[in-house]
């Protein structure tokens, strides 16, 4: 793939980004370097290698989700400016 400053300017335009000609040339060179590195990785024989999705073990430090009652309805409704004992009462927004 030929990445030149015109290509970068076109992509930037599609992304609604403004680039100067100097920036476009700099980004084009950086993109060529990145794509070149990816191409060199494609040459590596990975036959029989298990996919590696993360450099860490991904052990969850969070607790398991469990259902529990934390507040009673009357406690929550006590903070509401208006309620009917079961639900919040809010102003009507949509009019017919």
Secondary structure, 3 states (H helix, E strand, C coil): CCCCHHHHHHHHHHCCCCCCHHHHHHHHHHHHHHHHHHHHHHCCCCCCCCCCCCCCCCCCCCCCCCCCCCCCHHHHHCCCCCECCCCECCCCCCCC
